[in-house]
Every structure is written in C-alpha cells, then in structure tokens.
Amino acid sequence: MASSVAASLCRLFLRRNTGRLNMASGLSSAGTSRIMVCRNAVSSTSGAILPKPDKVSFGLIRMVVVIVPFLYLGTQISKSFAALLEEHEIFVPSDDDDDD
C-alpha cells in the first residue's frame, strides 16, 4: 500500500517537473494532456531548452490593493484583542515602574 502511494507520488512529481500532466492516467476521462502553470523543468525530454515562461508584472497598484486592506484588517484584529485582554485584566501594564 505504502509503496504504491510512493510510486504514484513519484510519477506525479516527475510529470509536474516536465511541465505536462497526462490526463489519460486516471485524473480525467478526457484523454488529453494539458500544460500546467507551474513548471520546474528547464529542458524537455529530448534535451531541448524550453522557452522562458511568461512574466507576470506586479505593479505598485496591485501590491497596494492587496497589502493595505489586509494590513488594516490585522491592525483592527490586534487592537480589539488588546482591548479584550485589558478588559479581562489578563495583561495590564503596571504603573509602578514610572516612579524613578
């Protein structure tokens, strides 16, 4: 059982590294093959060097659209959790250290 699982994982890893996934191997009933988006191989099985993959440019606007809402959400969650801790007096800073 374990050897068959390891063999199928090894076959899947090898297919993924070549950039093609054979759909006829039981993953789909279509019997066609497709090119996967993720590829780790730089050469084909015949030894030819594969062309460079398409580069997706991430502009400043795209990064801001993703980072700012999640940064704001994280600050709101941490602020509410700090208020909850202070309300239940789990973590309350002491004022005794300011007497120097």
BATIPA-43385 format. One record per residue (C-alpha): y, x, z. Coordinates in Angstrom, 2 decimals, decimal comma. Layout:
residues N
(node (Y; X; Z))
...
***
This chain:
residues 100
(node (0,00; 0,00; 0,00))
(node (2,47; 2,70; 1,02))
(node (1,58; 4,89; -1,95))
(node (2,17; 2,04; -4,41))
(node (5,57; 1,34; -2,85))
(node (6,47; 5,03; -3,04))
(node (5,32; 5,20; -6,67))
(node (7,41; 2,18; -7,66))
(node (10,46; 3,59; -5,86))
(node (9,96; 6,90; -7,64))
(node (9,71; 5,13; -11,03))
(node (12,85; 3,10; -10,27))
(node (14,71; 6,27; -9,26))
(node (13,66; 8,05; -12,46))
(node (14,71; 5,10; -14,62))
(node (18,05; 4,91; -12,85))
(node (18,67; 8,61; -13,42))
(node (18,05; 8,31; -17,14))
(node (20,63; 5,55; -17,38))
(node (18,26; 2,89; -18,69))
(node (16,27; 0,24; -16,90))
(node (13,33; -1,20; -18,77))
(node (13,37; -4,94; -18,22))
(node (9,81; -5,32; -19,52))
(node (8,45; -3,58; -16,43))
(node (8,38; -6,80; -14,44))
(node (12,00; -7,00; -13,39))
(node (12,84; -9,53; -16,10))
(node (10,94; -11,63; -18,58))
(node (13,37; -10,92; -21,43))
(node (11,55; -7,77; -22,53))
(node (14,75; -5,93; -23,43))
(node (16,38; -2,88; -21,94))
(node (19,96; -2,53; -20,83))
(node (22,24; 0,32; -19,87))
(node (23,12; 0,43; -16,19))
(node (26,67; 1,00; -15,00))
(node (25,71; 3,81; -12,61))
(node (24,24; 6,89; -14,20))
(node (23,38; 10,20; -12,63))
(node (21,90; 11,93; -15,70))
(node (23,90; 14,24; -17,94))
(node (21,27; 14,62; -20,65))
(node (18,88; 12,30; -22,44))
(node (15,11; 12,68; -22,52))
(node (15,37; 14,56; -25,83))
(node (17,76; 17,10; -24,26))
(node (20,99; 15,90; -25,85))
(node (24,09; 15,87; -23,67))
(node (25,30; 12,34; -23,01))
(node (28,95; 11,47; -23,73))
(node (31,42; 11,27; -20,87))
(node (31,44; 7,88; -19,13))
(node (34,48; 5,65; -19,42))
(node (37,07; 6,46; -16,78))
(node (38,49; 3,54; -14,82))
(node (42,04; 4,29; -13,80))
(node (43,12; 3,11; -10,39))
(node (46,86; 2,79; -10,29))
(node (49,11; 2,67; -7,30))
(node (49,47; -1,10; -7,60))
(node (45,70; -1,66; -7,41))
(node (45,42; 0,54; -4,33))
(node (48,31; -1,24; -2,61))
(node (46,79; -4,65; -3,39))
(node (43,57; -3,60; -1,66))
(node (44,87; -1,44; 1,21))
(node (47,83; -3,46; 2,52))
(node (46,01; -6,77; 3,27))
(node (43,10; -5,04; 5,00))
(node (45,43; -2,76; 6,96))
(node (47,39; -5,81; 8,10))
(node (44,17; -7,66; 8,99))
(node (42,94; -4,66; 11,00))
(node (46,18; -4,42; 12,97))
(node (46,09; -8,14; 13,76))
(node (42,49; -7,93; 14,97))
(node (43,18; -4,88; 17,15))
(node (46,35; -6,46; 18,58))
(node (44,52; -9,67; 19,52))
(node (41,63; -7,70; 21,03))
(node (44,04; -5,60; 23,11))
(node (45,70; -8,80; 24,35))
(node (42,28; -10,22; 25,24))
(node (41,39; -7,08; 27,22))
(node (44,69; -7,20; 29,09))
(node (44,31; -10,92; 29,80))
(node (40,91; -10,40; 31,41))
(node (42,18; -7,25; 33,14))
(node (39,44; -5,13; 31,65))
(node (41,80; -2,41; 30,52))
(node (45,26; -2,46; 32,04))
(node (47,28; 0,76; 32,12))
(node (48,36; 1,67; 35,63))
(node (52,00; 2,38; 36,50))
(node (51,11; 4,82; 39,34))
(node (51,29; 7,88; 37,09))
(node (55,01; 7,42; 36,36))
(node (56,19; 8,45; 39,87))
(node (56,56; 12,18; 39,10))
***
